[in-house]
Amino acid sequence: MFDRHLLLNVQRRLGQQPAVVLLGPRQVGKTTLARLVAASYPDALYLDMEDEADRARLSQPGAFFARHRERLVVIDEVQALPDIFTVLRPEIDADRRPGRFLLLGSASGTLLRQTSESLAGRVAYLELTPFLASEVGPEPALVSRLWRRGGFPLSFLADDDAGSLAWRADLVQTFLARDLPQLGVTIPAETLRRFWRMCAHLHGQLFNASQLGIALGGVAHTTVGRYLNLLVDAMMLRQLEPFHINIGKRLVKAPKVYLRDSGLLHALLGIDSPDALAGHPVAGHSWEGFVLEQIIAEAPSLASFGFYRTAAGAELDLVVDSGGRRTGYEVKLSNAPRPTRGFWGACEDLGVDRAFVVAPVLDAYPLADNVEVVSPQMLVAMTA
């Protein structure tokens, strides 16, 4: 099994804060990671809010937490018990000792809203992504498999591509038919499936809610926005906003939308083999989204992200602002990438401190003093 980089960060934050909220989509490995963390605490308690017996143990949560103040309490699928946050606040205030609660959740927007109201200043937030290229190893074959199958552990580790695809198809079905209704979503599963598939076809492109509403049969753009927010909150889609800077040029204002896991993208589009992916029109955008997820996951916690595009054609796929430094990224599905004039123009417009062209190359090499061609698995070392 591969080591998860987030493990040390979870342990460190538990040593600083009374509570840590670990976010991540279903089946991404949160429970496995939490059990590893709990194993380092004597007599830790693990509760699953989808288990009736565990829910019954929390029928009187204030008394339960007070009785177990000396133990780490891990609460899985905590979004299933939203009222728990109002109880956690006075309990944490009664004993601010670090490392009291580890809360696991599968709906980022819902949990962030609840905890911001109840646990402000008492909790740290961390997100567990699917496997990253830096976690599976530097071998190009493993990175290629990660791109094709996505990073959900059971998909990536399946015995063959057919088994991986079947697992991803089941995940899509379960997510729509069970997980979203458990979050209180009443939109028909088939409607959201159609919307999700349309987003897959538009992966990495500018998002136009009005046009998508027409394609869905005349749905209002506000309704399309609600569908988008649901899947963003569930950590299945990423909405990447344009990077704005006051330079007196006409900038694109619409966001881009990406499926956050390339394997789910391929499953929704029916891409069932490496050859089918290589010949599919979405291949370049799929690689772009895959690489962007690696960069964003490895970036500093306070970094901000956006893409840059002007009406004149200057463009960067991703701009990362962190600690007063600005880094630009252009993603190419080519082993001999050639940046366009728009790339160089965007670097000049933004005054980037450093820029990378990310491609499936075997060795890094420079294009200019502050511009380098790298592979996804080289990025961590290059940007450290």
C-alpha positions in Angstrom: 0.0 0.0 0.0 1.2 3.5 -0.7 2.0 6.0 2.1 -0.3 9.0 2.2 1.5 12.3 2.5 -1.3 13.8 4.6 -0.8 11.4 7.5 2.0 13.4 9.1 0.0 16.6 8.6 -3.0 15.2 10.3 -0.9 14.1 13.2 0.8 17.5 13.4 -2.4 19.4 13.4 -4.0 17.1 16.0 -1.0 18.1 18.2 -2.0 21.8 17.8 -5.8 21.9 17.7 -8.6 20.3 19.7 -10.3 19.1 16.5 -9.3 18.3 13.0 -11.8 18.0 10.1 -10.6 15.6 7.4 -12.5 16.2 4.2 -12.5 13.9 1.1 -14.9 12.2 -1.2 -16.3 8.7 -0.5 -13.9 5.8 -0.9 -10.8 8.0 -1.0 -9.2 6.4 2.0 -10.2 8.7 4.9 -11.2 5.8 7.2 -7.9 4.0 6.5 -5.9 7.1 7.3 -8.0 7.9 10.4 -7.4 4.4 11.8 -3.6 4.8 11.2 -3.8 8.1 13.2 -5.9 6.6 15.9 -3.4 3.7 16.3 -0.9 6.2 17.7 -3.3 7.3 20.4 -3.9 5.0 23.4 -7.5 3.9 23.7 -8.8 6.0 20.8 -12.6 5.7 20.0 -13.9 5.2 16.5 -17.5 6.0 15.7 -19.3 5.7 12.3 -22.4 7.8 12.0 -23.8 5.5 9.3 -23.8 2.7 11.9 -26.9 2.5 14.1 -25.1 1.2 17.1 -22.6 4.0 17.0 -25.3 6.6 16.5 -27.1 5.2 19.5 -23.9 5.7 21.6 -24.2 9.4 20.8 -27.8 9.8 21.7 -26.6 12.0 24.6 -23.4 13.4 23.0 -22.6 16.0 25.7 -22.4 13.3 28.4 -20.6 10.9 26.1 -17.9 13.3 25.2 -17.4 14.4 28.8 -17.0 10.8 29.9 -14.3 10.3 27.2 -12.3 13.5 27.5 -9.0 11.8 27.8 -9.4 9.9 24.5 -9.2 10.8 20.9 -12.7 10.5 19.4 -12.9 9.7 15.7 -16.3 10.4 14.1 -16.7 9.1 10.5 -19.3 10.5 8.1 -19.9 13.3 10.5 -22.1 15.1 8.0 -24.8 12.5 8.7 -25.2 14.0 12.2 -25.0 17.8 11.6 -26.3 18.8 15.1 -23.2 17.4 16.6 -21.3 20.6 16.0 -23.4 22.6 18.4 -22.5 20.0 21.1 -18.8 20.0 20.2 -18.3 23.7 20.8 -19.0 23.8 24.6 -17.2 20.4 25.0 -14.1 21.8 23.4 -14.3 25.0 25.4 -14.5 22.9 28.6 -11.2 21.2 27.7 -9.0 22.8 25.0 -6.5 20.1 25.0 -5.1 19.3 21.5 -6.0 16.0 19.8 -9.5 15.5 21.1 -11.5 15.0 17.9 -10.9 13.8 14.4 -14.0 14.4 12.2 -14.3 12.7 8.8 -16.7 14.1 6.2 -17.6 13.7 2.6 -19.3 17.0 1.8 -16.9 20.0 2.1 -19.3 22.9 1.6 -21.8 21.5 4.1 -19.2 20.8 6.8 -17.3 24.0 6.3 -20.5 26.0 6.8 -21.5 24.0 9.9 -18.1 24.1 11.6 -17.4 27.8 10.7 -20.6 28.6 12.7 -19.8 26.3 15.6 -16.1 25.6 15.8 -14.4 28.8 14.6 -10.9 28.9 16.0 -11.1 25.4 17.4 -10.6 23.3 14.4 -8.2 22.7 11.5 -9.3 21.6 8.0 -7.4 19.2 5.9 -8.4 17.5 2.6 -7.5 14.0 1.6 -7.3 13.7 -2.2 -7.2 10.6 -4.3 -3.7 9.2 -4.8 -1.2 11.7 -6.1 1.6 11.1 -8.5 4.1 11.8 -5.8 2.5 9.0 -3.7 2.4 6.2 -6.2 6.1 6.6 -7.3 8.1 8.2 -10.1 7.8 5.4 -12.7 6.0 6.8 -15.8 3.9 3.6 -16.1 2.4 4.2 -12.6 1.7 7.9 -13.4 0.1 6.8 -16.7 -2.1 4.3 -14.8 -3.0 7.0 -12.2 -4.1 9.3 -15.0 -6.2 6.6 -16.8 -7.8 5.0 -13.7 -7.8 8.0 -11.4 -6.6 8.0 -7.8 -9.4 6.3 -5.8 -7.4 3.5 -4.2 -9.7 0.6 -5.2 -9.8 1.9 -8.8 -6.0 2.4 -9.0 -5.2 -0.9 -7.4 -7.7 -3.0 -9.3 -6.3 -6.2 -11.0 -7.0 -4.9 -14.5 -8.5 -1.9 -16.4 -11.8 -3.7 -16.8 -12.1 -4.2 -13.0 -11.1 -0.6 -12.4 -13.7 0.7 -14.8 -16.4 -1.4 -13.2 -15.5 -0.1 -9.8 -15.7 3.5 -11.0 -19.1 2.9 -12.7 -20.4 1.5 -9.4 -19.1 4.5 -7.5 -20.9 6.9 -9.8 -24.2 5.0 -9.4 -23.8 4.8 -5.6 -22.9 8.4 -5.3 -26.0 9.5 -7.2 -28.5 7.1 -5.8 -27.4 6.9 -2.2 -24.8 9.4 -1.1 -26.4 12.6 -2.4 -29.9 11.8 -1.0 -28.2 11.2 2.4 -27.0 14.7 2.2 -30.6 15.9 1.7 -30.4 16.3 -2.1 -33.8 15.7 -3.7 -32.8 16.3 -7.3 -33.5 13.1 -9.4 -30.3 11.0 -9.8 -30.8 10.8 -13.6 -30.9 14.6 -13.8 -27.6 14.9 -11.9 -26.1 12.1 -14.0 -26.9 14.0 -17.2 -25.5 17.2 -15.8 -22.3 15.4 -14.6 -21.8 13.8 -18.0 -22.2 17.2 -19.7 -19.6 18.6 -17.3 -17.4 15.7 -18.4 -17.7 16.7 -22.0 -16.9 20.3 -21.0 -14.0 19.3 -18.8 -11.3 22.0 -18.8 -13.4 24.4 -20.8 -15.2 27.6 -19.9 -18.5 27.0 -18.1 -21.6 28.7 -19.4 -24.6 28.0 -17.1 -27.2 29.3 -19.6 -26.0 27.1 -22.5 -25.9 24.1 -20.2 -29.4 24.9 -19.0 -30.7 24.8 -22.6 -29.0 21.5 -23.2 -30.7 20.1 -20.1 -34.1 21.0 -21.5 -34.6 24.6 -20.6 -33.3 24.6 -17.0 -32.7 28.1 -15.6 -29.0 29.1 -15.2 -29.6 29.5 -11.5 -30.6 25.9 -11.3 -27.5 24.8 -13.2 -25.5 26.8 -10.7 -27.1 24.9 -7.9 -26.2 21.6 -9.6 -22.7 22.7 -10.0 -22.4 23.8 -6.3 -23.7 20.4 -5.2 -21.0 18.5 -7.0 -18.3 21.0 -6.0 -19.4 20.6 -2.3 -19.2 16.8 -2.8 -15.6 17.3 -4.1 -16.4 15.7 -7.4 -16.0 18.9 -9.5 -13.6 21.8 -9.3 -14.6 25.3 -10.3 -11.5 27.2 -11.2 -12.0 30.9 -11.4 -10.1 33.3 -13.7 -7.0 35.0 -12.2 -7.7 38.7 -12.3 -5.0 41.4 -12.4 -5.4 45.1 -13.2 -3.3 45.3 -16.4 -5.8 47.1 -18.6 -6.5 44.1 -20.8 -9.7 42.3 -21.5 -9.8 39.2 -19.4 -12.0 36.1 -19.6 -14.5 36.2 -16.7 -16.2 32.8 -16.9 -14.8 30.0 -14.7 -13.6 26.6 -15.9 -14.9 23.4 -14.6 -13.0 20.1 -14.1 -13.9 16.7 -12.8 -11.5 16.3 -9.9 -10.7 12.7 -10.6 -9.5 11.7 -14.1 -10.7 8.1 -13.6 -14.3 9.2 -13.0 -14.1 11.5 -16.0 -13.1 8.6 -18.2 -15.8 6.4 -16.7 -18.5 9.0 -17.4 -17.3 9.3 -21.0 -17.1 5.5 -21.5 -13.4 5.5 -22.1 -12.4 1.9 -21.4 -8.8 1.5 -22.5 -5.5 3.3 -23.1 -6.1 3.3 -26.8 -9.6 4.8 -26.4 -8.2 7.5 -24.2 -5.4 8.3 -26.6 -7.8 8.8 -29.5 -10.5 10.7 -27.5 -11.0 14.4 -28.1 -11.0 15.0 -24.3 -7.5 13.5 -23.8 -5.6 16.8 -23.7 -8.1 18.4 -21.3 -8.1 15.2 -19.2 -4.3 15.4 -18.8 -4.6 19.1 -18.0 -7.1 18.4 -15.2 -5.1 15.5 -13.9 -2.0 17.7 -13.6 -3.8 20.6 -12.1 -5.1 18.4 -9.3 -1.6 17.3 -8.5 -0.3 20.9 -8.3 -3.2 22.2 -6.2 -3.0 19.3 -3.8 0.7 19.8 -3.2 0.5 23.6 -3.0 0.9 25.6 0.4 -2.3 25.7 2.4 -2.8 29.5 2.0 -2.1 29.6 -1.8 -4.7 30.9 -4.2 -5.4 29.5 -7.7 -6.8 30.6 -11.0 -6.3 30.4 -14.7 -5.3 33.3 -16.9 -6.7 34.1 -20.3 -7.1 37.4 -22.3 -9.2 38.2 -25.3 -5.9 38.6 -27.2 -4.9 35.0 -26.6 -2.4 35.2 -23.6 -3.1 32.1 -21.5 -1.8 30.0 -18.6 -3.7 26.9 -17.4 -3.0 27.6 -13.8 -1.6 30.5 -11.7 -0.6 29.9 -8.1 -0.1 32.9 -5.8 1.6 32.0 -2.5 3.7 34.0 -0.1 4.1 36.9 -2.5 5.4 34.6 -5.2 3.5 33.9 -8.4 4.0 30.7 -10.4 2.5 29.9 -13.8 1.8 26.4 -15.2 1.0 25.3 -18.8 0.0 21.7 -19.3 0.8 19.8 -22.5 0.1 16.2 -23.5 3.3 15.8 -25.5 6.8 14.5 -24.9 8.2 17.4 -26.8 6.0 20.4 -25.7 6.2 23.7 -27.4 4.6 26.6 -25.5 2.7 29.0 -27.7 3.2 32.8 -27.9 0.2 33.1 -25.6 2.1 31.3 -22.8 5.1 33.7 -23.0 2.7 36.7 -23.2 0.9 35.5 -20.1 4.1 35.1 -18.2 5.1 38.7 -19.1 1.6 40.1 -18.2 1.6 38.5 -14.8 5.3 38.9 -14.0 5.6 35.3 -12.8 8.6 34.5 -10.6 8.7 31.0 -12.2 6.8 29.0 -14.8 6.6 25.3 -15.6 5.4 23.5 -18.7 4.1 20.1 -17.4 4.2 17.2 -19.8 4.9 13.5 -19.8 8.6 13.9 -20.2 11.4 11.7 -18.8 13.8 14.5 -17.9 13.4 18.1 -16.9 15.0 20.8 -19.0 15.0 24.6 -19.2 13.3 26.8 -21.8 14.4 30.1 -20.2 16.0 31.3 -17.0 12.8 30.9 -15.0 10.9 28.5 -17.2 11.3 24.7 -17.1 9.7 21.6 -18.7 8.9 19.0 -16.0 6.7 15.9 -15.5 4.0 15.8 -12.9 6.0 13.6 -10.5 8.9 16.1 -10.7 6.8 19.1 -9.5 7.1 18.6 -5.8 10.9 18.6 -5.8 11.0 21.5 -8.3 8.7 23.7 -6.3 9.9 22.8 -2.8 
